[in-house]
Amino acid sequence: MSTKMLTYTNQNTPIHRLTGASKLLFFVLWALTAMIIYDTRCLLAMFVIAIVIFAVSRVPFKNYSFVLYLILIFFAFNQIAIFLFSPLYGVELYGTRHNIVHLFAWYTLTWEQLFYQFNVALKYAVVVPIGLLFLLVTDPSEFAASLHRLGVSYKVAYSVAIALRYIPDIQQDFQNISFAAQARGIDISRKEKFGKRLKNVVSILLPLILTSVERIEKISTAMELRGFGRGKKRTWYRARPLRRGDYVAIVMILIVTIACLVITFADGSRFYNIFK
């Protein structure tokens, strides 16, 4: 794991130049909108916008590839589980039934089920890029200041910032521990069988957890010695005022949110039905 995953990358792009407050507000409204609606038209439009925003940010693929692969694996299991436990949920949802093929027992593949699970896939495709981008283009210290500006306690905001800031350190600890384990003959490469390799990786996690706990104790002790939390307010070094680009982003997400909600609930339902 030579490349740091989900760490802030400082680049000169319109997305990076936005303040943490506008990025946070954009992400929250974007995620809420995607979770509420099931209108395929709106989800497709949001997906295109998300891809364009991600392309503008110019974040290297290697910075989030590993996490993206994990999300795709979880997504595949989720899609399989939906069909296994509710193979006819789409039929109940849309009120019609168009069979494609009977598989076995009570499992019959229908167009309604495929359409429902396609919408679920779109939700992933809409939220995941913006969620990854939010972590990759937001400085942790500025993110804490943004949370505090939006009304979150500065103690909570600072805790979140510390957690984000130490993601690279945890990755570095994992790399160092894995190198030490490999020097003692513990192989975690692809040359080893999957079962044995998984067991070897698990053996690395215990020292990693202990190292992380030790770091948490040191940080909490240092903050307590410096009197952190005694005051009701605090100032932020990385806080920035909103600029024109921030207002453009806020107006954009408000337009997207309102438009999607109006289009989705125009017929009184949040599910877009192509089988009417």
PEHU-V46164 format. One record per pair of residues at least 4 apart in sequence whose ideal C-beta (glycine too) atoms are under 6 Angstrom apart, sorted by sequence separation. I is the first residue (numbers start at 1). J is the second residue. D is the distance in whole Angstrom. If there is no record, write none. Layout:
<<I & J & D> <I & J & D>>
//
This chain:
<<18 & 22 & 5> <26 & 30 & 6> <59 & 63 & 6> <61 & 65 & 5> <64 & 68 & 5> <81 & 85 & 6> <83 & 87 & 5> <103 & 107 & 4> <124 & 128 & 6> <127 & 131 & 6> <133 & 137 & 6> <134 & 138 & 6> <148 & 152 & 6> <152 & 156 & 5> <154 & 158 & 6> <166 & 170 & 6> <192 & 196 & 5> <242 & 246 & 4> <255 & 259 & 6> <260 & 264 & 6> <11 & 16 & 5> <18 & 23 & 5> <37 & 42 & 5> <138 & 143 & 5> <147 & 152 & 4> <152 & 157 & 5> <181 & 186 & 4> <187 & 192 & 4> <192 & 197 & 4> <223 & 228 & 4> <91 & 97 & 5> <102 & 108 & 5> <148 & 154 & 5> <264 & 270 & 5> <101 & 109 & 5> <99 & 108 & 6> <100 & 109 & 4> <148 & 157 & 5> <188 & 197 & 6> <147 & 157 & 4> <99 & 110 & 6> <98 & 110 & 6> <188 & 200 & 5> <97 & 110 & 6> <98 & 111 & 4> <144 & 157 & 4> <188 & 201 & 5> <144 & 158 & 5> <186 & 200 & 5> <144 & 161 & 4> <94 & 112 & 5> <143 & 161 & 6> <91 & 110 & 6> <87 & 107 & 5> <141 & 161 & 6> <91 & 112 & 5> <140 & 161 & 4> <90 & 112 & 4> <90 & 113 & 4> <93 & 116 & 6> <181 & 204 & 6> <140 & 164 & 4> <140 & 165 & 4> <90 & 116 & 4> <178 & 204 & 6> <177 & 204 & 5> <177 & 207 & 5> <177 & 208 & 6> <174 & 208 & 5> <82 & 117 & 6> <173 & 208 & 6> <79 & 117 & 6> <173 & 211 & 5> <15 & 56 & 6> <15 & 57 & 4> <13 & 57 & 6> <13 & 58 & 6> <75 & 124 & 5> <71 & 128 & 6> <3 & 62 & 5> <5 & 66 & 5> <6 & 67 & 6> <5 & 67 & 6> <64 & 132 & 5> <155 & 229 & 6> <54 & 129 & 5> <50 & 126 & 6> <57 & 133 & 6> <59 & 136 & 5> <47 & 125 & 5> <40 & 119 & 6> <43 & 122 & 4> <47 & 126 & 5> <50 & 129 & 4> <54 & 133 & 6> <46 & 126 & 5> <50 & 130 & 5> <57 & 137 & 6> <154 & 234 & 5> <38 & 119 & 5> <43 & 126 & 6> <34 & 123 & 5> <145 & 236 & 4> <34 & 126 & 4> <34 & 127 & 5> <145 & 238 & 6> <145 & 239 & 4> <31 & 127 & 5> <142 & 238 & 4> <141 & 238 & 4> <30 & 130 & 5> <27 & 130 & 6> <27 & 134 & 5> <23 & 134 & 6> <23 & 138 & 5> <20 & 138 & 5> <16 & 137 & 5> <15 & 137 & 5> <20 & 142 & 4> <24 & 146 & 5> <20 & 143 & 5> <21 & 146 & 4> <20 & 146 & 3> <9 & 136 & 6> <21 & 149 & 5> <6 & 135 & 5> <8 & 139 & 5> <7 & 167 & 6> <6 & 167 & 6> <7 & 168 & 5> <4 & 168 & 5> <4 & 171 & 6> <1 & 171 & 6> <1 & 175 & 6> <94 & 273 & 5> <96 & 275 & 4> <94 & 275 & 5> <42 & 260 & 4> <19 & 240 & 5> <42 & 263 & 6> <42 & 264 & 6> <19 & 242 & 6> <26 & 249 & 5> <37 & 260 & 5> <22 & 246 & 4> <29 & 253 & 5> <33 & 257 & 5> <39 & 263 & 6> <39 & 264 & 4> <18 & 245 & 6> <19 & 246 & 5> <22 & 249 & 5> <26 & 253 & 5> <33 & 260 & 5> <37 & 264 & 4> <17 & 245 & 6> <18 & 246 & 6> <22 & 250 & 6> <29 & 257 & 5> <18 & 249 & 6> <38 & 270 & 5> <40 & 272 & 5> <37 & 270 & 6> <38 & 271 & 5> <39 & 272 & 4>>
//
